[in-house]
Amino acid sequence: MGLEGLKKKDRGNKASNVNDFIDGAGKGRTGDTTEHDPNAPAKRTFTVPLNDYEIELLQKVSEQQDRSMRKVSRRLLVDKLKSELGLD
């Protein structure tokens, strides 16, 4: 990202903000889940675009387990993430 589009007086502020962002990368969130309760109610969301095939797979698993697609996808996601991080 270039700074050439900014006024000269704003370049220092922008560069400082970018450097602060870069310096903070990797700090705080280390993948350590010990500070969070895995059984706490979900309060955050994000959208995952799925194609027709992926939705169909999710629907089939949901029907087999007699659970909502939201619950099935959340459980599958958490299980896979824990496995990837070696937390299972």
Long-range contacts (C-beta under 8 A, 24 or more apart in sequence): 31-85, 33-87, 38-78, 42-74, 48-73
